[in-house]
Structures are given as C-alpha cells and as structure tokens.
Amino acid sequence: MADDDDVVKRIKELLENYVKPAVEMDGGAIQFKSYNDGVVNLMMQGSCSGCPHR
C-alpha cells in the first residue's frame, strides 16, 4: 500500500536523523525491522552496564 510505504519512509528518516545518533552516542544500536498495522518493530542493542535509566 502506498500510504504504508510513505509511513515506513518517514519512520526510517526519523530513526536515522534523530534516534540513531542519540542511541549510538551511548554505544547502542537501533535498526528498523518492519511496520505492520501501525506497529513498528525494531532491533535494539545496548552496551551500557549500570545505566541509571531503567
């Protein structure tokens, strides 16, 4: 569906421009996996231990 393609494009742009740089600054990683029926699936990795954010 064309609308879903536009949504996926925008999600990927937001991840690349805003989320990914912040996550990478803390040694983590985030990757878009899929979008289906309003649900975004991501692969997330972290490298911090003892992080105060829980």
C-alpha positions in Angstrom: 0.0 0.0 0.0 1.4 3.4 -0.9 0.4 5.0 2.4 2.3 2.4 4.3 5.4 3.0 2.1 5.3 6.7 3.0 4.9 5.8 6.7 7.9 3.4 6.5 10.0 6.0 4.7 9.2 8.6 7.4 9.9 6.2 10.3 13.3 5.3 8.8 14.1 9.1 8.3 13.2 9.8 11.9 15.3 6.9 13.2 18.3 7.8 11.1 18.2 11.5 11.9 17.1 11.7 15.5 17.0 8.3 17.3 20.0 6.5 15.9 22.6 9.3 16.7 21.4 9.5 20.3 21.5 5.8 20.8 24.9 5.4 19.2 26.3 8.2 21.5 25.7 5.7 24.3 27.3 2.8 22.4 24.0 1.3 21.4 22.4 0.4 18.1 18.9 0.6 16.6 17.6 -0.8 13.3 14.2 -0.7 11.6 12.9 -4.2 11.1 9.2 -3.8 10.0 6.0 -1.9 10.1 2.6 -3.6 10.0 -0.9 -2.4 11.1 0.6 0.6 13.0 3.2 -1.4 14.8 6.9 -0.7 14.3 9.4 -3.5 15.1 13.0 -2.5 15.8 16.2 -4.3 16.6 17.8 -2.6 19.6 21.2 -3.3 21.2 22.8 -1.6 24.2 26.3 -1.7 25.6 26.0 0.2 28.9 26.0 -1.5 32.2 24.8 0.1 35.4 22.9 2.6 33.4 20.8 4.9 35.6 17.9 4.8 33.1 15.7 1.8 33.8 
